[in-house]
Amino acid sequence: MTAFSVGLVLGGRWDVRTSPLGERLAGLLSKAARTRGQCADLYTGSPLSPVLRVDELQPGKHPIPGFSHITLAGFKQHGLKGLELWLQTFAPGSATPIHRHDCEETFFVLSGTGTAAIQGKDGKVVEAQFGPNSTFTVLPNARHQLRNQGSEDFQIVVAISNPPFRPFIYGSWEEPYAVGKEFYPIFWDAECPEHVPPAMAHLAPAGGGSKVASAGAEL
């Protein structure tokens, strides 16, 4: 796991002063969440979600060869309302289909080199390459494609707005904009994970609340 990924899962603290962990996790699988077709609902438990190891999360199912997707936090798996966060890995030679969606999408490159192709309003397709510690954003409904034309894995963290994710797929850049095939739910949101790893042990007791409050009042 990369240092950045470790930071994602180690950045929080589980408040040991709240209800037991077992009760909290049980609350995530609420009847309301299941009614909406979601696997869990963080809004029914603590404001701080369980801390999980990324390398223990189940990759999402999909038909793209050489591509790996893990939802770190999202609408289907966790009940988030405004964003989703993904970890995606492209093996050499792999690529997404040409697609668009009605959400903002921002990428942070962890490792490797990838190519992003984006079609402008004038129909022209432009390309750019991105490497580690770089970021780029695709605006809503811009047709685009990501490819790994390098010799090593291309790994990115992806944040999207306006979940759930509803992509429209195209066979070529020349296809009319309106004929894109909608894939909803997207493959990795079609069903709940078969396995959910146990939450990590508390790294430290939560504390210092009064100090934080007083410090904030002085700002």
QUILIN-V956181 format. One record per residue. N is the residue number from 1. RES is the residue in three letters. PSI is psi in whole degrees, -180 to 180 (* if undefined). OMEGA is omega in radians with two decimals (999 if undefined). Layout:
# QUILIN-V956181
n=[N N]
res=[RES RES]
psi=[PSI PSI]
omega=[OMEGA OMEGA]
This chain:
# QUILIN-V956181
n=[1 2 3 4 5 6 7 8 9 10 11 12 13 14 15 16 17 18 19 20 21 22 23 24 25 26 27 28 29 30 31 32 33 34 35 36 37 38 39 40 41 42 43 44 45 46 47 48 49 50 51 52 53 54 55 56 57 58 59 60 61 62 63 64 65 66 67 68 69 70 71 72 73 74 75 76 77 78 79 80 81 82 83 84 85 86 87 88 89 90 91 92 93 94 95 96 97 98 99 100 101 102 103 104 105 106 107 108 109 110 111 112 113 114 115 116 117 118 119 120 121 122 123 124 125 126 127 128 129 130 131 132 133 134 135 136 137 138 139 140 141 142 143 144 145 146 147 148 149 150 151 152 153 154 155 156 157 158 159 160 161 162 163 164 165 166 167 168 169 170 171 172 173 174 175 176 177 178 179 180 181 182 183 184 185 186 187 188 189 190 191 192 193 194 195 196 197 198 199 200 201 202 203 204 205 206 207 208 209 210 211 212 213 214 215 216 217 218 219]
res=[MET THR ALA PHE SER VAL GLY LEU VAL LEU GLY GLY ARG TRP ASP VAL ARG THR SER PRO LEU GLY GLU ARG LEU ALA GLY LEU LEU SER LYS ALA ALA ARG THR ARG GLY GLN CYS ALA ASP LEU TYR THR GLY SER PRO LEU SER PRO VAL LEU ARG VAL ASP GLU LEU GLN PRO GLY LYS HIS PRO ILE PRO GLY PHE SER HIS ILE THR LEU ALA GLY PHE LYS GLN HIS GLY LEU LYS GLY LEU GLU LEU TRP LEU GLN THR PHE ALA PRO GLY SER ALA THR PRO ILE HIS ARG HIS ASP CYS GLU GLU THR PHE PHE VAL LEU SER GLY THR GLY THR ALA ALA ILE GLN GLY LYS ASP GLY LYS VAL VAL GLU ALA GLN PHE GLY PRO ASN SER THR PHE THR VAL LEU PRO ASN ALA ARG HIS GLN LEU ARG ASN GLN GLY SER GLU ASP PHE GLN ILE VAL VAL ALA ILE SER ASN PRO PRO PHE ARG PRO PHE ILE TYR GLY SER TRP GLU GLU PRO TYR ALA VAL GLY LYS GLU PHE TYR PRO ILE PHE TRP ASP ALA GLU CYS PRO GLU HIS VAL PRO PRO ALA MET ALA HIS LEU ALA PRO ALA GLY GLY GLY SER LYS VAL ALA SER ALA GLY ALA GLU LEU]
psi=[139 161 -36 -42 -39 -41 -34 -40 -15 2 -14 173 134 124 106 -5 -5 -168 161 152 -42 -42 -36 -44 -35 -36 -27 -36 60 160 -37 -41 -42 -35 -35 3 13 157 -30 167 104 -21 -10 -8 -144 149 -18 124 164 148 119 152 129 -38 -4 -5 147 125 147 150 142 166 10 118 138 13 137 135 131 124 114 -37 134 -179 -53 -49 -30 -9 17 149 -27 -14 165 151 127 159 120 142 129 120 159 132 -7 161 158 160 165 129 170 166 160 41 155 145 120 136 141 124 123 -45 159 -177 131 164 130 127 129 136 125 176 -23 2 -10 141 124 152 150 147 146 140 -172 144 25 160 150 160 140 128 161 136 15 126 135 170 141 138 150 103 11 -167 2 166 144 114 133 152 132 131 130 152 175 51 162 159 126 85 152 128 143 150 -20 167 -21 -15 142 144 -36 -7 7 142 120 134 97 127 152 156 -48 -7 5 -26 163 154 144 -24 131 120 156 150 150 154 155 133 -32 150 142 140 180 17 -43 -36 -41 -42 -45 -36 -38 -33 -24 -14 *]
omega=[-3.13 -3.14 3.13 3.14 3.10 3.13 -3.14 -3.05 -3.13 -3.03 -3.06 3.06 3.10 -3.05 -3.06 -3.12 -3.13 -3.06 -3.12 -3.07 -3.12 3.12 -3.11 3.14 3.09 3.13 3.13 -3.13 -3.06 3.11 3.14 -3.14 -3.13 3.12 3.13 -3.14 3.12 -3.11 -3.12 -3.12 -3.12 -3.09 3.12 -3.10 3.14 3.04 3.09 -3.10 3.03 3.09 -3.07 3.06 -3.11 -3.09 3.06 3.13 -3.09 3.07 3.11 -3.14 3.14 -3.10 -3.05 -3.13 3.05 -3.07 3.10 3.13 3.02 3.05 3.13 3.08 -3.06 -3.10 -3.06 -3.03 -2.98 3.12 3.11 -3.02 -3.00 -3.10 2.95 3.11 -3.07 2.92 -3.09 3.14 3.11 3.02 3.10 3.12 -3.11 -3.09 2.96 2.93 2.99 -3.05 3.02 3.10 -3.04 3.13 2.96 -3.11 -3.13 -3.07 2.97 -3.05 3.09 -3.08 3.12 -3.13 3.13 3.11 3.06 3.05 -3.08 3.13 3.14 3.14 3.11 3.12 -3.13 3.13 3.10 -3.12 3.06 3.10 -3.10 3.12 -3.08 3.11 3.04 -3.10 3.08 -3.04 3.03 -3.10 -3.08 3.03 2.97 3.12 -3.07 3.13 3.04 -3.13 2.98 3.12 -3.13 -3.09 3.11 -3.13 3.07 -3.04 -3.06 2.90 -3.05 3.04 3.08 3.05 2.95 3.09 0.07 -3.07 -3.11 -3.12 2.98 -3.00 3.13 3.10 3.12 3.11 -3.07 -3.13 3.09 -3.07 -3.00 -3.05 3.12 -3.13 -3.12 3.05 3.11 -0.03 3.07 -2.98 -3.04 3.05 -3.06 -3.13 3.13 3.10 3.10 -3.10 3.04 -3.08 3.08 3.09 3.11 3.09 3.13 3.11 3.12 3.07 3.07 -3.12 3.10 -3.10 -3.10 3.13 3.13 -3.13 -3.10 3.12 3.13 -3.12 -3.12 -3.09 999]
